[in-house]
Amino acid sequence: MYRLNIITDIGVSSFYYATRYLISWIDPSRLIVTIHRTKYDKDAVNLYIGDMWNVFRHPLKADIYWIDTPMFYLLDYDRVPLQVYRPKNIWVTSTWNKRMAEKYFKDVKIVPRPIHPIYIAYTGNTKKEYDLAMIGDDNPKKSYDVFDMVCRQYGLRCWSTRSYTGLGLYQLVQKLSQTKFLLWVTRTEGYGFPLIEAQALGVPAICIQAHANINYCYSAKIDPNLWVRVKTTRTYYYLHNKHLFFEPDIQDVRRAVEYALGISMGYYYTISFKIMNRIRRLVLDTVEYVNKQLTIIAEEKH
C-alpha cells in the first residue's frame, strides 16, 4: 500500500473540485490519499494540482505537477523559478497550456482532468426542456454577456448556474441532461470542466474555436458548423491577472445557434451518442493512465 499526497487549494476552487473528482477515481487498494496546501511528504507520491503560473513563479516541491491556467504570461518571463527543482513530470490539460509550459520544461504531457463519476454513470431522462445552458458566472472571461444576448434575442429556453456551484451536483446533472446544447464561447479557458461534463451526458456544445476547446469540443469536431469563429484577440487584465481573450464573432454565434437549433432530432442524437462515448472513453482512459503512473512513481520511491 502506497500513499498519495495531493498539494492543492483547500478552499473552494476549480482545483479543489479537480482534487475531489480525482480522489473518487483513485484505486483505494493501492493508494491512501492525504491532502495538504503546501506540505511535501517524502514518503508519498506528491501530486501538485493547481495553477500553472502560481507554481512556476512560487515553487513548491512535488513529484508531479498537474497544472492548467486561463492566464497568459508567456511573453513576460525568460525563465521561471520552478526550474530549480528540475521537475520530471509536468502534466497540463490542453495544447493551449502545453505551448506555455514547453517554453520552460521538456516532456510536457497533456493529461485531461477526470470529471465526477456521476457523469459517466448517469442514464437519466433525455427529454429536452431547455435550448441552451451556460455553466459559469458573469466575469468577463466566461462570456455570460454573449449567452444572455443570444437567449434574449431568440426568446430561447435558457438557464445558467451563474456560478460553477450555483446548483447542487445531482441537480446540475439532471438539468444539463434535459438541455439541447451547451453554449461554450468562453473568452479564455485552461481546461473547462463544464464542456467535458455536458458532452459526457450527450449534450453537444457550441464552442468558440480557441484555447482548450481545440482539444475537447468533440461536438464541433464532429460537426464544424458548431464552431464559432474568433473575431479578435486582445490582452485583458482581470483581478490584476493577464489573460489573452479570444473574442467570439457575434454574428457567427448567432449563425451557430440558429444552425444547432434547426437540426433534426435524428441527427442531434447521432452527435449526442458519439460525443458521449468519446468523452466517457477519454475519462476512463485518463483514470487508467493516472492510476498507473501514480503506482509506478510510488514503486520507484520505495
N, C-alpha and C positions, 0 to 999 in steps of 0.2 A: 504494500500500500504506500503510495506517494502522496505528497501534499502539493497543492496549487495555491499560491499566494497571489491574489489579484490586487494590484495597486491602482486605485481609481478614485473618482469622486464618491464621497459618502452621501452627499446631499443629492436631491433630485435633479437629474440632468440626463441628456441623451446617453452619456457614458454610464450613468447609474443603471439605466434600463438595459443597455448593451451587456453590462455585467450580470444583471439578474437573468436576462434571457439566456446568456451563455451557461450560467450555472445549471439551468434546467436541462441542459443537454450534456453536461459532464457525466462521464461514467463513474458512478459512486463506488464501484468495485475496484477502481484503480486510483482515484484521486480524492482526497479530502480537501475542501476549499476553505480558505480564510480570505478576508478582505481587509486591507489597510489603505489609508490615504497616501502614505509615503514610505512605509517601512519595507525594507528589503529583508527577506528571510533566506539565509544562506543554505538552509537545508531543504528548501522548497523550490519548485519551479515558479519564478516570479514573472507574472504577466502584467504589463502596464496597459491599461485601457484608458485612453484619453486623447486630448487634443494634440495634434502634431507639433504645432509651434510652441506650445507651452513646455513640452518636454525637450524639444530641440534647444530652446533658449535657457531653460531652468532644469538641468539634467537630474533625473532620478535613475538609480541603478535598477536594471531589470534584465531578465533573460530573453524576453520577447517584448517588443514594443508594437502594440496593435493600435494604430493611430488613424485618425481622419480629422478633417477640418474643412469648414467653408471659408476660412480666412486665407488671404493671399499675400504673402510677404516675399515671394520668390526673388524679386529684384532687389530686395533690401539687405541681403546678407551674402557675404562671400563664404562664410563658414558658420557653424553653429556649435555651441559648447558641448552638446551631446557626443560629438565626435571623439572626445577624450576617452569615453568608455569603450569605443570601438565595438558597437553592438553588432552581434551576429545575425539577429533575427529582427528585421523590420517588416511588419505586415501593414499594409494600407488597404483601404476598402474600395478604391476606384483608380482608374487610369489617371484621372484628374489629380488625385493626391500623389500617385506614383511619380508623375513628372516632377512634382515639387521635391519629393524625398530623394529622388535619384541624383539631384544636384549635390547631395552631401554623403550618400551612402550607396553601396553596391548591393546587388542581390535583393532588391526590394520586391516583395511578393504581394500580389493582390489577394486578399482573403476577406470575402464579404462577412458581415456580421449576421449571426443567426437571429431570426425573429422568434417570438414566443411560440412554443409548440402548438398552442391552440389554433393558430392559423393553418397549420398543416393537418390537424385532425378534424377541423370544422366541416360539417356536411349539412349545413342549415338550409333554410328556405331560400330559393333563388328567385322568388317573385320580386320584381323591381319596383320599389316605392319611390325612388328618387332618381333624378337625372344625373346630377353632378355632386361630388363631395370634395372637400379640401380638408386635410388634416394639418393644422398649423395655426399659429397666431397671426396677428396683424403687423408684425415687424416687417420692414421693407423687403428683406431677403426672401420672404415666403410668398410674395405676390398675392396677398389676400385682396388687394385692390383690383387686380385683374379678374379674380374669381367673382368678386362682388359685382363688378361691372357686367360680366357675361350673364350672370344669373338674373340680374335686374333687366337687362336689355331684352333677353329672350323669354322672360317670365317662367324660368325653369324651376323644377322642384329641387332645391339645393339645400345642403346642410354643411356646416363646418364645426369642428370642435373648438375653433379659436384658440386652441392650446393642445399640445400632444396629450395632456392629461385631462382634457375637458370632458371626456367620457370615461367611465369605467371600462376595463378591458373587455368584458363579455358584451357589454352594451355596444362598444365600438365595433367589435367583430360582427355582431348581428346587424348593425346599421350599415356597415360597409358592404356586407353581402347582399343587402337589399338595394344597392346603388348601381347604376349602369356604368358610370365612368368616374375615375379619379382625375381631377384637373391638377396636374403637377407641373406647373410652369414657374417653379421657384427660381429666383434670380441667381442663387448660388447654393451649392449643396455638396457636402463632403461624402455623404452616403445616402441618407433618406430612408428611414425605416418605413414610413407610410407607403412609399412606392412598392417596396417589397411585400409589405403586408397585404395591400389591396390586391396585387396580382396573385398572391398565394391563395386568395379567396376566389380567384377567377374574375376579378374586377379589372377590366382594362384601364389603362391610363393614357391621357392626352398629355404629352410631355414636351417641354422645351428641349431642343436638340443641343444640349450642353452639359457640362460638369459630369456628375456621377450618372446622370440619365443615359449617357452614351453606353455605359456598361449594363444598366439594369432595366431600362424601359423596354421590356420584351414585347409589349403590345405594339409599340411603334416600330420595332424591328420587324415584326410580322406584317404590319400594315403601315408603310411610311406616311400615309395620309394622317396618322395620329401624331406625327412630329409637328412641332411649332417652330418656325424659324426664329433665329436670333436676329433682332434688328440692329442692335448696337451693343458694345461692351464698354463699361466705364468703371473707374475706381470709385468706391464708395466707402466712407468711414462710418461705421455703426458701433456705438459704445466704445469709441476710440480704437476699434479694430479695423484693419484694412480688408476690404473684400473686392473681388473682381465680379461685378454684376453683369450678367447676361440678360439684357432687356428683351422680353418677348415682343415679337411683332404682333401688335394688337389685331390688325386685320387678319393675320394668319391664325391667331387664337380663335377668332370668330369663324373662319373657314373650317378649322379642325373640329370645333364644337358642332357646327352645322352638319359636317360630314358624319361625325360619330353618331349623333342622334338620329341620323337618317338611314343608317344601315339596317338591313333586315335582321330579325332576331335569329334566324338560322346562321347567318354569317357571324353575328355577335357571339353566339355560343361556341362557334368554331374557334374564334380568337380566345374566348374565355377558357376553354378547355386546354388549349395549347399553352397559354401563359401560366395557368395554374400548375400544370405538370412540370413546366420548365423551371419555375421558381421553387416549387417544392423539391425538385431534384437538386437544384443549386444549394438549398439549405441543408438537405441531408448529406450531400457530398462535402459541404463545408464542415459540418459537425463531425463527420468521419475523419476528415483531414486534421482538424484541430485536436481532437482526442488522440489521434495517432502521434502528432508532433509533440504534444504535451508529455505523453508517455515516453517517447524517445529521449527527450531532454531530461526527464526525471531519471531515466535509467543511466544516462551519461553522467549526471551529477552524483550518482551513487555507485 
